[in-house]
Amino acid sequence: MCTDMHRPYLNAVGTVLSKAEIVFDKFHVRQHASAALDDVRRQEFFRAGAVMREHGRGKRWLLLRRWKTVHGSKRRELQTLFAANRRR
């Protein structure tokens, strides 16, 4: 059974179709992953100093892209961001 992650749906499926295998739809999985990435990104920028915040400002969509689709100056921006964010 494919469903979203809303608890009432999961409860209903579990009650009515107790032996059904539950699979979450990819839209909601991506939505949760994107929200988690945003939370981590915000935490890291607040943890970092002002210089690091400037490196990371406006990079949300760039961070969400697949690495193989990032080219040229955008790839260099990401590499700079990753290098500045390495934990010691």
N, CA, C and O atoms as CSV, one atom per row, in Angstrom:
chain,resi,resn,atom,element,x,y,z
A,1,MET,N,N,0.842,-1.161,0.000
A,1,MET,CA,C,0.000,0.000,0.000
A,1,MET,C,C,0.894,1.232,0.000
A,1,MET,O,O,1.741,1.384,0.880
A,2,CYS,N,N,0.713,2.101,-0.967
A,2,CYS,CA,C,1.467,3.347,-1.038
A,2,CYS,C,C,0.631,4.458,-0.411
A,2,CYS,O,O,-0.526,4.661,-0.780
A,3,THR,N,N,1.219,5.164,0.527
A,3,THR,CA,C,0.508,6.229,1.220
A,3,THR,C,C,1.494,7.318,1.607
A,3,THR,O,O,2.708,7.137,1.510
A,4,ASP,N,N,0.953,8.461,2.049
A,4,ASP,CA,C,1.865,9.466,2.576
A,4,ASP,C,C,2.141,9.140,4.043
A,4,ASP,O,O,1.680,8.116,4.548
A,5,MET,N,N,2.879,9.993,4.719
A,5,MET,CA,C,3.352,9.665,6.061
A,5,MET,C,C,2.440,10.182,7.169
A,5,MET,O,O,2.823,10.162,8.339
A,6,HIS,N,N,1.263,10.637,6.827
A,6,HIS,CA,C,0.325,11.189,7.805
A,6,HIS,C,C,-0.163,10.072,8.729
A,6,HIS,O,O,-0.668,9.055,8.254
A,7,ARG,N,N,-0.020,10.249,10.024
A,7,ARG,CA,C,-0.312,9.208,11.008
A,7,ARG,C,C,-1.718,8.611,10.870
A,7,ARG,O,O,-1.838,7.388,10.948
A,8,PRO,N,N,-2.796,9.396,10.670
A,8,PRO,CA,C,-4.121,8.774,10.529
A,8,PRO,C,C,-4.217,7.800,9.351
A,8,PRO,O,O,-4.901,6.781,9.450
A,9,TYR,N,N,-3.546,8.098,8.249
A,9,TYR,CA,C,-3.542,7.168,7.111
A,9,TYR,C,C,-2.848,5.862,7.488
A,9,TYR,O,O,-3.331,4.773,7.178
A,10,LEU,N,N,-1.717,5.994,8.157
A,10,LEU,CA,C,-0.979,4.798,8.570
A,10,LEU,C,C,-1.799,3.951,9.540
A,10,LEU,O,O,-1.800,2.723,9.454
A,11,ASN,N,N,-2.492,4.611,10.459
A,11,ASN,CA,C,-3.340,3.882,11.404
A,11,ASN,C,C,-4.469,3.161,10.683
A,11,ASN,O,O,-4.772,2.009,10.992
A,12,ALA,N,N,-5.097,3.843,9.714
A,12,ALA,CA,C,-6.208,3.235,8.974
A,12,ALA,C,C,-5.729,2.029,8.166
A,12,ALA,O,O,-6.384,0.987,8.154
A,13,VAL,N,N,-4.602,2.168,7.502
A,13,VAL,CA,C,-4.066,1.050,6.716
A,13,VAL,C,C,-3.729,-0.116,7.641
A,13,VAL,O,O,-4.012,-1.270,7.318
A,14,GLY,N,N,-3.129,0.181,8.780
A,14,GLY,CA,C,-2.790,-0.869,9.729
A,14,GLY,C,C,-4.008,-1.588,10.271
A,14,GLY,O,O,-3.953,-2.785,10.551
A,15,THR,N,N,-5.110,-0.864,10.422
A,15,THR,CA,C,-6.343,-1.463,10.936
A,15,THR,C,C,-7.051,-2.294,9.878
A,15,THR,O,O,-7.451,-3.430,10.134
A,16,VAL,N,N,-7.205,-1.724,8.687
A,16,VAL,CA,C,-7.991,-2.374,7.633
A,16,VAL,C,C,-7.174,-3.407,6.860
A,16,VAL,O,O,-7.678,-4.476,6.514
A,17,LEU,N,N,-5.921,-3.084,6.594
A,17,LEU,CA,C,-5.060,-3.968,5.796
A,17,LEU,C,C,-3.824,-4.342,6.615
A,17,LEU,O,O,-2.705,-3.953,6.279
A,18,SER,N,N,-4.032,-5.082,7.666
A,18,SER,CA,C,-2.957,-5.339,8.628
A,18,SER,C,C,-1.750,-6.067,8.032
A,18,SER,O,O,-0.638,-5.934,8.543
A,19,LYS,N,N,-1.953,-6.828,6.967
A,19,LYS,CA,C,-0.836,-7.576,6.368
A,19,LYS,C,C,-0.216,-6.860,5.164
A,19,LYS,O,O,0.713,-7.371,4.540
A,20,ALA,N,N,-0.733,-5.689,4.850
A,20,ALA,CA,C,-0.225,-4.948,3.690
A,20,ALA,C,C,1.149,-4.360,3.997
A,20,ALA,O,O,1.416,-3.908,5.110
A,21,GLU,N,N,2.001,-4.378,2.997
A,21,GLU,CA,C,3.304,-3.727,3.110
A,21,GLU,C,C,3.105,-2.256,2.786
A,21,GLU,O,O,2.501,-1.917,1.768
A,22,ILE,N,N,3.606,-1.387,3.643
A,22,ILE,CA,C,3.418,0.053,3.458
A,22,ILE,C,C,4.656,0.639,2.792
A,22,ILE,O,O,5.786,0.394,3.216
A,23,VAL,N,N,4.418,1.417,1.743
A,23,VAL,CA,C,5.475,2.117,1.022
A,23,VAL,C,C,5.091,3.589,0.997
A,23,VAL,O,O,3.957,3.931,0.661
A,24,PHE,N,N,6.029,4.461,1.352
A,24,PHE,CA,C,5.744,5.892,1.361
A,24,PHE,C,C,5.984,6.482,-0.019
A,24,PHE,O,O,6.913,6.090,-0.726
A,25,ASP,N,N,5.122,7.439,-0.394
A,25,ASP,CA,C,5.297,8.063,-1.705
A,25,ASP,C,C,6.527,8.969,-1.682
A,25,ASP,O,O,6.857,9.570,-0.660
A,26,LYS,N,N,7.197,9.051,-2.832
A,26,LYS,CA,C,8.482,9.750,-2.878
A,26,LYS,C,C,8.352,11.250,-2.648
A,26,LYS,O,O,9.304,11.881,-2.189
A,27,PHE,N,N,7.194,11.839,-2.956
A,27,PHE,CA,C,7.015,13.271,-2.711
A,27,PHE,C,C,7.207,13.579,-1.227
A,27,PHE,O,O,7.936,14.504,-0.869
A,28,HIS,N,N,6.556,12.808,-0.376
A,28,HIS,CA,C,6.638,13.079,1.056
A,28,HIS,C,C,8.005,12.709,1.635
A,28,HIS,O,O,8.472,13.353,2.574
A,29,VAL,N,N,8.637,11.695,1.091
A,29,VAL,CA,C,9.992,11.350,1.535
A,29,VAL,C,C,10.937,12.501,1.196
A,29,VAL,O,O,11.748,12.908,2.027
A,30,ARG,N,N,10.831,13.017,-0.014
A,30,ARG,CA,C,11.674,14.154,-0.417
A,30,ARG,C,C,11.365,15.387,0.417
A,30,ARG,O,O,12.271,16.138,0.781
A,31,GLN,N,N,10.089,15.598,0.722
A,31,GLN,CA,C,9.689,16.745,1.531
A,31,GLN,C,C,10.355,16.680,2.914
A,31,GLN,O,O,10.867,17.688,3.403
A,32,HIS,N,N,10.349,15.513,3.534
A,32,HIS,CA,C,10.988,15.349,4.843
A,32,HIS,C,C,12.502,15.511,4.740
A,32,HIS,O,O,13.115,16.122,5.615
A,33,ALA,N,N,13.106,14.978,3.698
A,33,ALA,CA,C,14.554,15.107,3.515
A,33,ALA,C,C,14.947,16.568,3.301
A,33,ALA,O,O,15.958,17.028,3.831
A,34,SER,N,N,14.151,17.288,2.529
A,34,SER,CA,C,14.423,18.698,2.273
A,34,SER,C,C,14.304,19.513,3.559
A,34,SER,O,O,15.123,20.396,3.816
A,35,ALA,N,N,13.292,19.218,4.361
A,35,ALA,CA,C,13.120,19.919,5.638
A,35,ALA,C,C,14.291,19.631,6.575
A,35,ALA,O,O,14.766,20.529,7.270
A,36,ALA,N,N,14.756,18.386,6.596
A,36,ALA,CA,C,15.900,18.025,7.441
A,36,ALA,C,C,17.161,18.750,6.983
A,36,ALA,O,O,17.937,19.233,7.807
A,37,LEU,N,N,17.367,18.828,5.661
A,37,LEU,CA,C,18.522,19.545,5.125
A,37,LEU,C,C,18.458,21.020,5.510
A,37,LEU,O,O,19.473,21.606,5.887
A,38,ASP,N,N,17.277,21.623,5.419
A,38,ASP,CA,C,17.120,23.025,5.805
A,38,ASP,C,C,17.439,23.234,7.279
A,38,ASP,O,O,18.094,24.210,7.643
A,39,ASP,N,N,16.976,22.319,8.130
A,39,ASP,CA,C,17.259,22.437,9.562
A,39,ASP,C,C,18.757,22.386,9.834
A,39,ASP,O,O,19.281,23.204,10.591
A,40,VAL,N,N,19.442,21.437,9.224
A,40,VAL,CA,C,20.892,21.311,9.418
A,40,VAL,C,C,21.609,22.533,8.861
A,40,VAL,O,O,22.530,23.057,9.488
A,41,ARG,N,N,21.191,22.985,7.690
A,41,ARG,CA,C,21.814,24.157,7.063
A,41,ARG,C,C,21.685,25.376,7.976
A,41,ARG,O,O,22.658,26.103,8.177
A,42,ARG,N,N,20.501,25.604,8.526
A,42,ARG,CA,C,20.291,26.745,9.425
A,42,ARG,C,C,21.146,26.615,10.686
A,42,ARG,O,O,21.768,27.585,11.117
A,43,GLN,N,N,21.176,25.423,11.275
A,43,GLN,CA,C,21.978,25.206,12.486
A,43,GLN,C,C,23.454,25.486,12.219
A,43,GLN,O,O,24.130,26.124,13.026
A,44,GLU,N,N,23.944,25.009,11.091
A,44,GLU,CA,C,25.356,25.210,10.764
A,44,GLU,C,C,25.666,26.684,10.539
A,44,GLU,O,O,26.724,27.157,10.956
A,45,PHE,N,N,24.777,27.414,9.895
A,45,PHE,CA,C,25.045,28.821,9.634
A,45,PHE,C,C,24.987,29.644,10.913
A,45,PHE,O,O,25.725,30.620,11.055
A,46,PHE,N,N,24.112,29.258,11.854
A,46,PHE,CA,C,24.081,29.968,13.128
A,46,PHE,C,C,25.293,29.602,13.984
A,46,PHE,O,O,25.793,30.430,14.746
A,47,ARG,N,N,25.765,28.356,13.855
A,47,ARG,CA,C,26.943,27.907,14.593
A,47,ARG,C,C,28.199,28.604,14.071
A,47,ARG,O,O,29.107,28.932,14.834
A,48,ALA,N,N,28.230,28.818,12.776
A,48,ALA,CA,C,29.404,29.416,12.127
A,48,ALA,C,C,29.423,30.923,12.354
A,48,ALA,O,O,28.441,31.521,12.792
A,49,GLY,N,N,30.542,31.502,12.051
A,49,GLY,CA,C,30.670,32.943,12.178
A,49,GLY,C,C,30.082,33.666,10.976
A,49,GLY,O,O,29.517,33.049,10.073
A,50,ALA,N,N,30.224,34.976,10.983
A,50,ALA,CA,C,29.652,35.816,9.929
A,50,ALA,C,C,30.236,35.499,8.554
A,50,ALA,O,O,29.516,35.540,7.556
A,51,VAL,N,N,31.526,35.183,8.488
A,51,VAL,CA,C,32.160,34.878,7.198
A,51,VAL,C,C,31.543,33.625,6.598
A,51,VAL,O,O,31.233,33.592,5.407
A,52,MET,N,N,31.366,32.598,7.414
A,52,MET,CA,C,30.764,31.350,6.931
A,52,MET,C,C,29.323,31.571,6.486
A,52,MET,O,O,28.876,30.993,5.495
A,53,ARG,N,N,28.607,32.401,7.216
A,53,ARG,CA,C,27.217,32.680,6.821
A,53,ARG,C,C,27.170,33.316,5.437
A,53,ARG,O,O,26.262,33.040,4.652
A,54,GLU,N,N,28.139,34.159,5.142
A,54,GLU,CA,C,28.174,34.779,3.812
A,54,GLU,C,C,28.444,33.738,2.729
A,54,GLU,O,O,27.880,33.829,1.639
A,55,HIS,N,N,29.299,32.748,3.009
A,55,HIS,CA,C,29.549,31.664,2.043
A,55,HIS,C,C,28.274,30.875,1.777
A,55,HIS,O,O,28.016,30.462,0.647
A,56,GLY,N,N,27.488,30.671,2.815
A,56,GLY,CA,C,26.323,29.802,2.705
A,56,GLY,C,C,25.034,30.478,2.311
A,56,GLY,O,O,24.063,29.803,1.970
A,57,ARG,N,N,25.002,31.789,2.348
A,57,ARG,CA,C,23.760,32.502,2.047
A,57,ARG,C,C,23.332,32.265,0.597
A,57,ARG,O,O,24.129,32.410,-0.329
A,58,GLY,N,N,22.060,31.899,0.418
A,58,GLY,CA,C,21.511,31.707,-0.919
A,58,GLY,C,C,21.908,30.403,-1.595
A,58,GLY,O,O,21.791,30.288,-2.815
A,59,LYS,N,N,22.370,29.426,-0.842
A,59,LYS,CA,C,22.856,28.173,-1.442
A,59,LYS,C,C,21.878,27.005,-1.286
A,59,LYS,O,O,22.212,25.877,-1.645
A,60,ARG,N,N,20.690,27.253,-0.764
A,60,ARG,CA,C,19.754,26.157,-0.507
A,60,ARG,C,C,19.509,25.316,-1.751
A,60,ARG,O,O,19.659,24.095,-1.709
A,61,TRP,N,N,19.135,25.950,-2.852
A,61,TRP,CA,C,18.798,25.189,-4.070
A,61,TRP,C,C,20.027,24.516,-4.667
A,61,TRP,O,O,19.938,23.445,-5.267
A,62,LEU,N,N,21.156,25.154,-4.494
A,62,LEU,CA,C,22.394,24.542,-4.975
A,62,LEU,C,C,22.712,23.275,-4.171
A,62,LEU,O,O,23.181,22.284,-4.731
A,63,LEU,N,N,22.457,23.310,-2.866
A,63,LEU,CA,C,22.683,22.128,-2.026
A,63,LEU,C,C,21.720,20.996,-2.355
A,63,LEU,O,O,22.043,19.826,-2.148
A,64,LEU,N,N,20.550,21.330,-2.862
A,64,LEU,CA,C,19.552,20.309,-3.176
A,64,LEU,C,C,19.785,19.644,-4.535
A,64,LEU,O,O,19.202,18.598,-4.817
A,65,ARG,N,N,20.621,20.234,-5.365
A,65,ARG,CA,C,20.858,19.663,-6.701
A,65,ARG,C,C,21.744,18.432,-6.634
A,65,ARG,O,O,22.524,18.260,-5.697
A,66,ARG,N,N,21.616,17.595,-7.623
A,66,ARG,CA,C,22.515,16.443,-7.742
A,66,ARG,C,C,23.896,16.939,-8.137
A,66,ARG,O,O,24.030,17.848,-8.957
A,67,TRP,N,N,24.915,16.339,-7.552
A,67,TRP,CA,C,26.294,16.751,-7.823
A,67,TRP,C,C,26.609,16.671,-9.305
A,67,TRP,O,O,27.285,17.552,-9.838
A,68,LYS,N,N,26.130,15.627,-9.988
A,68,LYS,CA,C,26.473,15.456,-11.407
A,68,LYS,C,C,25.829,16.514,-12.302
A,68,LYS,O,O,26.216,16.646,-13.463
A,69,THR,N,N,24.856,17.270,-11.792
A,69,THR,CA,C,24.235,18.324,-12.601
A,69,THR,C,C,24.792,19.706,-12.281
A,69,THR,O,O,24.367,20.698,-12.873
A,70,VAL,N,N,25.744,19.777,-11.345
A,70,VAL,CA,C,26.341,21.062,-10.966
A,70,VAL,C,C,27.661,21.213,-11.715
A,70,VAL,O,O,28.526,20.341,-11.641
A,71,HIS,N,N,27.811,22.316,-12.432
A,71,HIS,CA,C,29.000,22.523,-13.261
A,71,HIS,C,C,29.574,23.921,-13.051
A,71,HIS,O,O,28.907,24.818,-12.535
A,72,GLY,N,N,30.811,24.078,-13.460
A,72,GLY,CA,C,31.466,25.377,-13.530
A,72,GLY,C,C,31.507,26.131,-12.217
A,72,GLY,O,O,31.916,25.595,-11.187
A,73,SER,N,N,31.073,27.391,-12.266
A,73,SER,CA,C,31.174,28.265,-11.097
A,73,SER,C,C,30.307,27.774,-9.943
A,73,SER,O,O,30.655,27.977,-8.779
A,74,LYS,N,N,29.195,27.137,-10.250
A,74,LYS,CA,C,28.317,26.614,-9.190
A,74,LYS,C,C,29.005,25.480,-8.433
A,74,LYS,O,O,28.853,25.366,-7.217
A,75,ARG,N,N,29.752,24.651,-9.136
A,75,ARG,CA,C,30.490,23.563,-8.484
A,75,ARG,C,C,31.583,24.154,-7.591
A,75,ARG,O,O,31.810,23.668,-6.483
A,76,ARG,N,N,32.260,25.201,-8.072
A,76,ARG,CA,C,33.292,25.852,-7.259
A,76,ARG,C,C,32.678,26.485,-6.008
A,76,ARG,O,O,33.278,26.445,-4.934
A,77,GLU,N,N,31.480,27.071,-6.146
A,77,GLU,CA,C,30.793,27.637,-4.977
A,77,GLU,C,C,30.530,26.560,-3.930
A,77,GLU,O,O,30.754,26.774,-2.739
A,78,LEU,N,N,30.057,25.409,-4.379
A,78,LEU,CA,C,29.790,24.306,-3.451
A,78,LEU,C,C,31.078,23.804,-2.806
A,78,LEU,O,O,31.104,23.534,-1.606
A,79,GLN,N,N,32.142,23.677,-3.588
A,79,GLN,CA,C,33.416,23.208,-3.036
A,79,GLN,C,C,33.938,24.180,-1.979
A,79,GLN,O,O,34.479,23.760,-0.957
A,80,THR,N,N,33.774,25.479,-2.229
A,80,THR,CA,C,34.176,26.490,-1.252
A,80,THR,C,C,33.352,26.357,0.022
A,80,THR,O,O,33.886,26.426,1.129
A,81,LEU,N,N,32.063,26.167,-0.144
A,81,LEU,CA,C,31.174,26.002,1.003
A,81,LEU,C,C,31.541,24.756,1.806
A,81,LEU,O,O,31.605,24.804,3.035
A,82,PHE,N,N,31.781,23.643,1.117
A,82,PHE,CA,C,32.143,22.400,1.803
A,82,PHE,C,C,33.478,22.550,2.537
A,82,PHE,O,O,33.624,22.091,3.670
A,83,ALA,N,N,34.448,23.192,1.885
A,83,ALA,CA,C,35.766,23.369,2.504
A,83,ALA,C,C,35.671,24.249,3.750
A,83,ALA,O,O,36.321,23.973,4.759
A,84,ALA,N,N,34.872,25.295,3.682
A,84,ALA,CA,C,34.727,26.205,4.821
A,84,ALA,C,C,33.965,25.551,5.966
A,84,ALA,O,O,34.097,25.972,7.115
A,85,ASN,N,N,33.181,24.543,5.671
A,85,ASN,CA,C,32.317,23.929,6.678
A,85,ASN,C,C,32.904,22.649,7.277
A,85,ASN,O,O,32.243,22.007,8.094
A,86,ARG,N,N,34.118,22.261,6.897
A,86,ARG,CA,C,34.717,21.028,7.442
A,86,ARG,C,C,34.883,21.154,8.948
A,86,ARG,O,O,35.371,22.162,9.459
A,87,ARG,N,N,34.471,20.118,9.634
A,87,ARG,CA,C,34.629,20.112,11.102
A,87,ARG,C,C,36.040,19.671,11.455
A,87,ARG,O,O,36.636,18.826,10.788
A,88,ARG,N,N,36.537,20.245,12.483
A,88,ARG,CA,C,37.901,19.930,12.908
A,88,ARG,C,C,37.872,19.022,14.093
A,88,ARG,O,O,38.925,18.639,14.603
